[in-house]
Amino acid sequence: MAKTHLTTKTTLATTAWDPADHLRTEEDRAAYLEAALEEGDPMLVAAALGDIARAKGMSQVARDAGLGRESLYKALSPTGNPEFATILKVVAALGMQLHATPMVSKITT
């Protein structure tokens, strides 16, 4: 006698998660940028700056940085390649500063 297996398909509704929705305070934004900088990936840093700018208001950040809103969106998009001067302008417009500290070497045992 053959066994029959019944299967049911469940549809799961999902919503897009936007980091900008969770960057409510200056401390949240600074910690988010710090984490991106620690990864050492320039594209991740640019994306994090874009998320923070959207959380703060892209139009206002663009004005404060002396950039056009559309060009700022483009520069901080996943395919963007912003110049370092643009990064510095955006960081300043966000009310943040970049700091250099000695790199801590990881100890392996």
Contacts in CASP RR format, 6 or more apart in sequence:
PFRMAT RR
TARGET T0000
AUTHOR 0000-0000-0000
METHOD contacts of the structure
MODEL  1
MAKTHLTTKTTLATTAWDPADHLRTEEDRAAYLEAALEEGDPMLVAAALG
DIARAKGMSQVARDAGLGRESLYKALSPTGNPEFATILKVVAALGMQLHA
TPMVSKITT
18 51 0 8 1.000
18 54 0 8 1.000
19 32 0 8 1.000
19 48 0 8 1.000
19 51 0 8 1.000
19 55 0 8 1.000
20 50 0 8 1.000
20 51 0 8 1.000
20 52 0 8 1.000
20 54 0 8 1.000
20 55 0 8 1.000
21 55 0 8 1.000
22 28 0 8 1.000
23 29 0 8 1.000
23 32 0 8 1.000
23 51 0 8 1.000
23 52 0 8 1.000
23 55 0 8 1.000
23 56 0 8 1.000
24 55 0 8 1.000
26 95 0 8 1.000
29 52 0 8 1.000
29 55 0 8 1.000
29 56 0 8 1.000
29 94 0 8 1.000
29 96 0 8 1.000
30 96 0 8 1.000
32 48 0 8 1.000
32 51 0 8 1.000
32 52 0 8 1.000
33 45 0 8 1.000
33 48 0 8 1.000
33 49 0 8 1.000
33 52 0 8 1.000
33 91 0 8 1.000
33 96 0 8 1.000
35 48 0 8 1.000
36 44 0 8 1.000
36 45 0 8 1.000
36 47 0 8 1.000
36 48 0 8 1.000
36 49 0 8 1.000
37 45 0 8 1.000
37 98 0 8 1.000
39 45 0 8 1.000
43 78 0 8 1.000
45 87 0 8 1.000
46 75 0 8 1.000
46 76 0 8 1.000
46 80 0 8 1.000
46 82 0 8 1.000
46 87 0 8 1.000
47 76 0 8 1.000
47 78 0 8 1.000
49 76 0 8 1.000
49 87 0 8 1.000
49 90 0 8 1.000
49 91 0 8 1.000
49 94 0 8 1.000
50 58 0 8 1.000
50 76 0 8 1.000
50 90 0 8 1.000
52 94 0 8 1.000
53 61 0 8 1.000
53 62 0 8 1.000
53 72 0 8 1.000
53 76 0 8 1.000
53 90 0 8 1.000
53 93 0 8 1.000
53 94 0 8 1.000
56 94 0 8 1.000
58 69 0 8 1.000
58 72 0 8 1.000
58 73 0 8 1.000
59 69 0 8 1.000
61 72 0 8 1.000
61 90 0 8 1.000
61 93 0 8 1.000
61 94 0 8 1.000
62 68 0 8 1.000
62 69 0 8 1.000
62 71 0 8 1.000
62 72 0 8 1.000
62 93 0 8 1.000
64 92 0 8 1.000
64 93 0 8 1.000
65 72 0 8 1.000
65 86 0 8 1.000
65 89 0 8 1.000
65 90 0 8 1.000
65 92 0 8 1.000
65 93 0 8 1.000
66 89 0 8 1.000
66 93 0 8 1.000
67 75 0 8 1.000
67 86 0 8 1.000
67 89 0 8 1.000
67 90 0 8 1.000
72 86 0 8 1.000
72 90 0 8 1.000
74 80 0 8 1.000
75 81 0 8 1.000
75 82 0 8 1.000
75 83 0 8 1.000
75 86 0 8 1.000
76 82 0 8 1.000
76 90 0 8 1.000
82 90 0 8 1.000
88 98 0 8 1.000
91 97 0 8 1.000
91 98 0 8 1.000
END
